[in-house]
Amino acid sequence: MLLLASVWIPIVGPFFSLLTPLPFLYYSAKLGVSQAVKLTCISILVAGLIAAVTRQSQLIFLCLEFSVLGMILSEIFRRKVPIGTSVLLGTCLLLLMGLLVLAVAGLRKNLGPLDMVYAYLLESLEETARIYTQVGADPEKAGEFQETLKALKEVIALIYPSLMIVGSAFVVWLNVIMSRPLFHKRNLEVPDFGALDQWQSPELMVWGLIAAGFSLFLSFSPLRLVAVNALVVMLAVYFFHGLAILLFYLNKYRVPPWMRLGVYALIVLQQFLVIGVTMAGLFDQWLDLRRIHQKKPS
């Protein structure tokens, strides 16, 4: 049902589909690996039948991918590794499975995994443009939208590998975060990730950011392509660093849940807030915005 939500529910549907690993994570932690494998096989079988009826063949691949991710996250939780390592391991696993699935799906079309991702992104943009035209947009605005769409396609052609990495990391992070209240409510052991509002990115990563920034000025095209994708990934890490800072102050001033949701919604809707949160994460190493690096008096 979570996967079908992405097809049948507009706008918010894809968000629900990102939570598909969560049931597998929950039942793996509750029932153990052997029972979870049985439930996973049944789920994949049912998803395959639904995919055949609804002609949504991608459901079976997504169910397979997300179910394995959920079980692996349960094993990661059991080993009590830090949250940064948990997200990193889960992201690497999801990327590996995604590339394998795309490689198999691309055999019929004679396309590689990354080519499949690029084609899917372009198809989504074309679908958006088609809907925008059908709703009766003003011809002048429609022309401006087509120009914007053309520029967006050129940008995606450069950064779609990093978009795949960041998207996978977001799926893993979202399920890790959402599992904590669920595990608490069901009296399951919750991994001790420590204070999440104290999390910070590795200090040495700033040198990678600087190197990637300077590499953009080089004339060697393949190196520039690697640099711009590395830059996107590292800026995404600093964005999560900035979110930890924001969470720190929300906790410090005991902001109620409804107001927190409003703050998070503003960040999603306003691009300049995303930039501000990212910059806060980047400069926190020097500004120490949470005062967590100050040395205690002897």
Beta strands, then each sheet from edge to edge (+ up, - down):
end
